[in-house]
Amino acid sequence: MRRLWFLLKEAFSGLGRAKLSASFSIIMVTLSFTLLGSFYLTSVQAEKFLNYLKSKVEVEAFLSDSLSSRQTQDIKQQLMATRGISSVHYVSKEDAAEIFQKEFGQDIKSVLDFNPLPASYRIFLRDKYKNSGDVAAISAKVAKIPGIESVKYRKILLTLIDRRVRLFYGVMVGFGSALVLLSIFLVYNSMRLAISYKKRIIDTMKLVGASRSFVRMPFLLGGMIQGFTGGVIAAGAIYGVLQAAVVLMRENVILEVLPRPEFYAAIVGVATLLGLFSTLFATRRYIKEGLS
């Protein structure tokens, strides 16, 4: 217990000697993880919206009018055997006419005296195949089945979704990486300054035979304290903003955005680890020099 108290005392002493640097590091860790946390919550909601759009993706295969009932069933079996297809729904000519009337408000038979709409199969895909490349490949296979005259799907919409997904994740990874690297650099620099302030004490410890791990421990604790403090403040800020939004907006949709407690624990934990590893880099270099 006495040893732990000594290490904690030295850790806070080191931070006290580098107040400006340590304070700036804590502020940047707070800002970084507040932005990262907010960006993560935004990305979760954006992904839900994109998945909702993708859930609407379906392929429609239009059938030849000359097909018999048996041939229509054979096509269904071939479709279900195609990789990536989860289910199919048969739309008869009469069903197609009813859909036309619901969408356009007119009975197509009264306009043309006959029903020109073909029967079709609405094809539903498995989730992992709902991207522009797989849908195009599946559509090409379906189009080769005898008895299918044409295949259609929302190619432009699907391509646009895929592009937006790639752009979104690219921005998220780049922005998040920049913030993390900046936080690592600042904590690293703070610990470097703390080590330089205590160089004389480190030299004294060297003379009395202190191990390198014992000398490094107060600085590692100091880095963890910086990360932990920044993480707690960031988690508290996000929690406060979300709770205020619930009170002010009074919308049930806000409740769906609220993260689980594990989210806040993750922010604090990752920020603490960031402080630890940043300090590890600093101590490996500068304390190694001091104790060599």
Wavefront OBJ file of the C-alpha trace (Angstrom):
o trace
v 0.000 0.000 0.000
v 2.840 2.362 0.863
v 4.470 1.649 -2.496
v 1.226 2.320 -4.347
v 0.768 5.586 -2.476
v 4.305 6.613 -3.390
v 3.724 5.844 -7.078
v 0.444 7.773 -7.148
v 2.065 10.691 -5.361
v 4.891 10.741 -7.897
v 2.411 10.478 -10.787
v 0.452 13.528 -9.636
v 3.707 15.309 -8.846
v 4.881 14.783 -12.423
v 1.620 16.115 -13.797
v 1.856 19.088 -11.448
v 5.284 19.989 -12.739
v 3.988 19.970 -16.317
v 0.633 21.576 -15.601
v 0.212 23.394 -18.885
v 1.166 20.406 -21.018
v -0.883 17.970 -18.930
v -3.927 20.252 -18.957
v -3.693 20.704 -22.697
v -3.394 16.933 -23.142
v -6.504 16.322 -21.031
v -8.416 18.964 -22.983
v -7.421 17.395 -26.307
v -8.282 13.885 -25.112
v -11.650 15.243 -23.988
v -12.296 16.975 -27.315
v -11.041 14.017 -29.322
v -13.203 11.441 -27.571
v -16.212 13.741 -27.458
v -15.948 14.101 -31.232
v -15.168 10.416 -31.710
v -18.102 9.372 -29.546
v -20.461 11.766 -31.314
v -19.141 10.653 -34.687
v -19.653 7.017 -33.724
v -23.276 7.619 -32.675
v -23.892 9.506 -35.909
v -22.330 6.691 -37.925
v -24.547 4.106 -36.200
v -27.676 6.044 -37.136
v -26.400 6.639 -40.676
v -25.684 2.931 -41.051
v -29.206 2.093 -39.880
v -30.620 4.462 -42.489
v -28.435 2.993 -45.253
v -29.426 -0.525 -44.205
v -33.059 0.575 -44.362
v -32.529 1.793 -47.919
v -30.767 -1.449 -48.809
v -33.625 -3.453 -47.323
v -35.789 -1.962 -50.067
v -33.475 -3.276 -52.765
v -35.130 -5.968 -54.831
v -34.819 -7.403 -58.303
v -37.816 -7.964 -60.552
v -37.729 -10.598 -63.273
v -40.436 -10.223 -65.936
v -41.779 -13.445 -67.440
v -42.808 -14.334 -70.948
v -46.586 -14.467 -71.523
v -46.292 -17.855 -73.193
v -45.088 -19.701 -70.071
v -47.164 -22.519 -68.650
v -47.829 -22.966 -64.935
v -45.224 -25.744 -64.810
v -42.587 -23.585 -66.508
v -43.309 -20.746 -64.101
v -42.705 -23.102 -61.151
v -39.475 -24.348 -62.735
v -38.230 -20.755 -62.975
v -39.039 -20.263 -59.299
v -36.935 -23.304 -58.385
v -34.017 -22.011 -60.460
v -34.273 -18.635 -58.795
v -34.258 -20.131 -55.315
v -31.179 -22.152 -56.248
v -29.292 -18.997 -57.198
v -26.757 -17.876 -54.584
v -27.707 -14.642 -52.859
v -31.480 -14.977 -53.304
v -33.396 -15.427 -50.046
v -36.972 -15.557 -51.365
v -39.148 -14.827 -54.371
v -42.715 -13.603 -54.713
v -44.823 -14.309 -57.793
v -46.768 -11.348 -59.226
v -49.411 -12.418 -61.743
v -50.688 -10.237 -64.584
v -53.807 -9.508 -62.517
v -51.691 -8.553 -59.487
v -49.602 -6.263 -61.691
v -52.779 -4.543 -62.934
v -53.963 -3.980 -59.358
v -50.579 -2.511 -58.386
v -50.768 -0.210 -61.427
v -54.229 0.976 -60.410
v -53.111 1.686 -56.813
v -50.070 3.654 -57.965
v -51.602 5.582 -60.871
v -55.306 5.601 -59.990
v -56.411 4.096 -63.311
v -57.523 0.679 -64.435
v -55.155 -0.206 -67.267
v -57.785 -2.486 -68.863
v -60.184 0.428 -69.248
v -57.479 2.414 -71.044
v -56.099 -0.256 -73.387
v -58.947 -2.829 -73.348
v -56.365 -5.488 -72.427
v -53.674 -6.079 -69.810
v -50.187 -5.578 -71.293
v -48.408 -5.975 -67.959
v -46.316 -9.150 -67.704
v -46.225 -11.544 -64.788
v -43.033 -11.350 -62.779
v -41.037 -12.605 -59.842
v -40.018 -10.126 -57.184
v -36.647 -11.348 -55.972
v -35.437 -10.593 -52.440
v -31.731 -10.848 -51.693
v -29.735 -11.808 -48.629
v -28.302 -8.840 -46.741
v -24.654 -9.356 -47.668
v -25.554 -9.441 -51.378
v -27.324 -6.070 -51.342
v -24.552 -4.148 -53.057
v -24.196 -2.940 -56.612
v -21.662 -5.590 -57.649
v -23.537 -8.633 -56.330
v -26.931 -7.372 -57.488
v -25.568 -6.855 -61.002
v -24.067 -10.365 -61.013
v -27.284 -11.963 -59.724
v -29.375 -10.008 -62.235
v -27.130 -11.219 -65.067
v -27.591 -14.862 -63.961
v -31.345 -14.443 -63.625
v -31.603 -12.875 -67.097
v -30.103 -16.037 -68.633
v -32.881 -18.282 -67.295
v -35.154 -19.360 -70.198
v -38.582 -17.760 -69.934
v -37.381 -14.538 -68.330
v -37.632 -11.649 -70.756
v -36.005 -8.879 -68.711
v -34.627 -8.087 -65.288
v -34.809 -4.705 -63.568
v -33.566 -3.205 -60.320
v -32.738 0.269 -59.016
v -29.187 0.325 -60.275
v -28.619 4.077 -59.888
v -29.927 4.147 -56.312
v -27.875 1.112 -55.308
v -24.692 2.503 -56.856
v -25.278 5.824 -55.098
v -25.745 4.065 -51.739
v -22.521 2.091 -52.195
v -20.572 5.245 -53.042
v -21.958 7.093 -50.033
v -21.132 4.154 -47.756
v -17.517 4.039 -48.958
v -17.178 7.812 -48.638
v -18.732 7.840 -45.180
v -16.499 5.099 -43.791
v -13.448 6.658 -45.409
v -14.154 10.000 -43.725
v -14.913 8.267 -40.420
v -11.661 6.288 -40.416
v -9.562 9.269 -41.515
v -11.113 11.714 -39.067
v -11.007 9.273 -36.168
v -7.409 8.279 -36.863
v -6.307 11.925 -36.980
v -7.915 12.650 -33.619
v -6.412 9.567 -31.977
v -2.936 10.315 -33.332
v -3.181 13.909 -32.136
v -4.191 12.749 -28.656
v -1.336 10.226 -28.562
v 1.151 12.918 -29.557
v -0.062 15.351 -26.910
v -0.015 12.809 -24.076
v 3.391 11.621 -25.297
v 4.702 15.181 -25.255
v 3.252 15.801 -21.805
v 5.012 12.736 -20.408
v 8.252 13.701 -22.141
v 8.162 17.047 -20.383
v 7.342 15.411 -17.065
v 10.316 13.082 -17.485
v 12.626 15.986 -18.308
v 11.471 17.825 -15.188
v 12.331 14.758 -13.092
v 15.616 13.900 -14.772
v 17.566 14.610 -11.602
v 15.279 12.344 -9.554
v 15.629 9.613 -12.204
v 19.412 9.886 -11.993
v 19.200 9.558 -8.203
v 16.995 6.453 -8.525
v 19.559 5.017 -10.901
v 22.295 5.468 -8.314
v 20.319 3.678 -5.581
v 19.595 0.750 -7.893
v 15.925 1.384 -8.797
v 14.647 -0.828 -11.600
v 13.546 0.673 -14.876
v 9.975 -0.554 -14.362
v 9.783 1.137 -10.957
v 10.999 4.425 -12.419
v 8.534 4.205 -15.302
v 5.484 3.352 -13.199
v 4.649 6.901 -11.946
v 4.768 8.209 -15.513
v 2.558 5.364 -16.765
v 0.067 6.154 -14.022
v 0.256 9.816 -14.984
v -0.561 8.997 -18.610
v -3.466 6.794 -17.544
v -4.758 9.570 -15.288
v -4.730 12.008 -18.200
v -6.522 9.570 -20.480
v -9.016 8.550 -17.795
v -9.816 12.162 -16.897
v -10.317 13.145 -20.529
v -12.452 10.059 -21.150
v -14.695 10.709 -18.136
v -15.248 14.320 -19.158
v -15.965 13.297 -22.773
v -18.425 10.584 -21.703
v -20.114 13.027 -19.323
v -20.393 15.669 -22.026
v -22.007 13.269 -24.511
v -24.370 11.929 -21.856
v -25.366 15.446 -20.810
v -26.052 16.598 -24.368
v -28.167 13.528 -25.160
v -30.182 13.836 -21.955
v -30.783 17.519 -22.670
v -31.953 16.607 -26.174
v -34.449 14.122 -24.717
v -35.859 16.776 -22.369
v -35.968 19.578 -24.940
v -37.194 17.679 -27.982
v -39.482 15.223 -26.201
v -39.302 12.883 -29.159
v -39.304 9.108 -28.826
v -36.864 8.926 -31.723
v -34.186 10.475 -29.490
v -34.590 7.588 -27.060
v -33.570 5.192 -29.832
v -30.305 7.098 -30.266
v -29.334 6.850 -26.601
v -26.381 4.457 -26.257
v -26.043 1.702 -23.713
v -23.846 2.198 -20.596
v -21.161 0.093 -22.279
v -20.653 2.923 -24.774
v -19.608 5.351 -22.036
v -17.441 2.709 -20.365
v -15.736 2.096 -23.724
v -14.930 5.801 -24.118
v -13.322 5.941 -20.673
v -11.505 2.640 -21.174
v -10.103 3.469 -24.607
v -9.053 6.950 -23.496
v -7.253 5.441 -20.483
v -5.471 2.912 -22.701
v -4.516 5.701 -25.094
v -2.894 7.554 -22.216
v -1.094 4.395 -21.123
v 0.318 3.494 -24.534
v 1.280 7.090 -25.305
v 3.266 7.167 -22.076
v 4.818 3.783 -22.836
v 6.309 5.211 -26.013
v 7.664 8.217 -24.156
v 9.153 6.265 -21.248
v 10.680 3.584 -23.462
v 12.752 6.257 -25.153
v 13.533 8.864 -22.524
v 13.820 6.744 -19.390
v 15.905 4.225 -21.316
v 18.278 7.062 -22.076
v 18.251 8.174 -18.433
v 18.966 4.697 -17.073
v 21.395 3.431 -19.682
l 1 2 3 4 5 6 7 8 9 10 11 12 13 14 15 16 17 18 19 20 21 22 23 24 25 26 27 28 29 30 31 32 33 34 35 36 37 38 39 40 41 42 43 44 45 46 47 48 49 50 51 52 53 54 55 56 57 58 59 60 61 62 63 64 65 66 67 68 69 70 71 72 73 74 75 76 77 78 79 80 81 82 83 84 85 86 87 88 89 90 91 92 93 94 95 96 97 98 99 100 101 102 103 104 105 106 107 108 109 110 111 112 113 114 115 116 117 118 119 120 121 122 123 124 125 126 127 128 129 130 131 132 133 134 135 136 137 138 139 140 141 142 143 144 145 146 147 148 149 150 151 152 153 154 155 156 157 158 159 160 161 162 163 164 165 166 167 168 169 170 171 172 173 174 175 176 177 178 179 180 181 182 183 184 185 186 187 188 189 190 191 192 193 194 195 196 197 198 199 200 201 202 203 204 205 206 207 208 209 210 211 212 213 214 215 216 217 218 219 220 221 222 223 224 225 226 227 228 229 230 231 232 233 234 235 236 237 238 239 240 241 242 243 244 245 246 247 248 249 250 251 252 253 254 255 256 257 258 259 260 261 262 263 264 265 266 267 268 269 270 271 272 273 274 275 276 277 278 279 280 281 282 283 284 285 286 287 288 289 290 291 292
